[in-house]
């Protein structure tokens, strides 16, 4: 392939060289680039040629075409052997060359930049050295203007305010105003910065004026910096690459060790000199978009280091996690990588939004606020009150509830504390409750116990009796529940599930509750997103109390909410209203009964989650969750797997593996090893929760990542192949789980098959982004 087919970065008509990435290349400018390529520095030509050719050859070797996924895979391979800075350089080069040579605009690919940012997290590049004020003065005094005047002026501009190459190259003649004793320099808008200005005075002014006076007449370009030869300015503007070499030229002249280590010195030198001159940290930070960058630039300043003990006693408070605790950060990165490269099918998990993550890591974490809005036990809660009231208001709106008839408490730390608060508010100790049995799809907090032990705190402090599903259909046996309730006389009947894939008949629950003068408490933790979207029946029409978590289908923070009825509960025969009295009882059960200060950062996250619930995008998401679950269900049934209740109406399904000859524990383990996360689960008829026969699968997390029905077919294939491999392992290991795990870890043939399938899963998974992972 000829060099003439390779194009270097976008070239503006009036320049000879630039690496600007801020715009697409118009055809006429691309032609200028092609016409002038032979005049460009051979190093630049060679770099762009080699990078492009290597990528094209790679696509040929892989027998693939150029796409976002192809480039992402290529960069992923490079990330194993190259530094993040090299990846960014490769991306920049390919962006230009693919645009010119293949008419492919990779600017529109939205997964590449987030990938590069993730690779850069925790990476500490080599820092440029700083020029001291003495070294600067020596260069200005001793370097010959005949040769170094341009270098001097560029250095002056660089340390006074235009410290980036992009700043220097964009300064135009009209951006400089001569005030006779000072120069006022305006820096135009650049990609990360707003327009800003700085001044040049005293000796710097004199040197700069000398250069200005040498500018030839009738210059076509309006750019300020022109090349300089033999004491004269010529008409050709200075290119960006030359600006990048100027610090090295200065260091070489001063005979400093390792001159190339001064490449980015203008920024660090500028910040250091400002710090030493007495500028405070806040002022310094205004000059750079990132506080982290600013802090890095000023760490050489003796003055700043002394101020407020900034890098002394208080340093630990201002360091990033990768600086203060690299051991922990490595573990966090590993978990982040696991989430990105694997398929999350755990029905109770989801990937929350960036705005929720921002709330969770906000200053709201710092405030203590025991009590309710307007009734706090601590001062300083004016805005915390507003946030909590906003969360309450939006929670009611999310489910279309009349605030005259319903109230809510948004303080529960999660679903289990929320449920226990409901029981504590509605019952005396040892009061009676009925919930769906855990092996049949209920939750631990619904009163689970065994013949020998009370497992849940609910069953310890209250008397519970489970109701069951029909072992043949897998559907809740409402007639059996009604019959049991007449005998047990519960005070609370719980309509809620943890692993049940059909809609609940809340009307039937209400009838049974009324027959026994019981409260109907609906736990909609799993399905609240679907309820809010109106895709399944709502519990609110028939329930007295409703609880939910906010992190499952609602896709919010790890937290809980309790909704309770207000107003008239019933009317006596003589027309007298009997009012609900549960609002204060539940509020007091939450605090001070069970919890201390609420987590205000989580409450703010609930507020923004409930705002998202009312958007058209949220409705479409919930529809896709159900479509994906149905497709996943159908695909597994087509491959011969039994699904409890023979299908799904919601976001999850329970796969009964008894006929497949695989236990739930073994299935969970093999799928985890191929980067498919699910959880083992009891199925109706199981004798022990410790040895379950099924796995629970859910689609909220994968749907958040953008998977649709056709992608579920691929997921089905991965699951099926994993389960078939599980049979192969069991044939070698026998029935015991410990032996099964040993074979997985030691049998070379099995390990190779697992690794190959895991690579397929992870390659597939990495196509889909995760919200918030670019930053968090």
Buried (B, 14 or more C-beta within 10 A) or exposed (E): EEEEBBBBBBBBEEBBBBBBBEEEBEEEBBEBBBEEBEEBBEEBBEBBBEBBBEBBEBBEEEEEEBEBBBBBBBBBEBBEEBBBEEBBBBBBBBBBBBBBBEEBEBEEBEBBBBBBBBBBBBEEEEBBBBBBEEBBEBBBEEBEBEEBBBBBBBBBBBBBBBBBBBBBBBBEBEBBEEEEEBBEBBBBEBEEBEEBEBBBEEEBBEBBBEBBEBEEEEBEBEBBBBBBEEEEBEEBBBBBBBBBBBBBBBBEBBEBEEBEBBBBBBBBBBBBBBBBEEBEBEEBBEBBEEEBBBBBBBBBBEBBBEBEEBBEEEBEEBBEEBBEBEEEBEEBBEEBBEBBBBBBBBBBBBBBBEBBBBBBEEEBEEBBBBBBBEEBEEEEBEEBBEBBBBBBBBBBBBBEBEEEEBBBBBBBBBBBBBBBBBBBBBBEEEBBBBBBBBBBBBBBBBBBBEEEEBBBBBBEBBBBBBBBBBEEEBBBBBEEBBEBBEEBEBBBBBBBBBBBBBBBBBEBBBBBBEEBEBBBBBBBBBBBBBBBBEBBBBBBEBBBBBBBBBBBBBBBBBBBBBBBBBEEBEEEEEEEEEEBEBBEBBBBBBBEBBBEBBBBBBBBBBBBBBBBBEEEEBBEBBBBBBBBBBBBBBBBBEBEBBBBBEBBBBBBBBBBBBEBEBBBBBBBBBBBBBBBBBBBBBBBBBEEBEEBBBBBBBBBBBBBBEBEBEBBEBBBBBBBBBBEBBEBBBEBBEEEBEBBBBBBEEBEEBBEBBEEBBEBBBEBBBBBBBBBBBEB
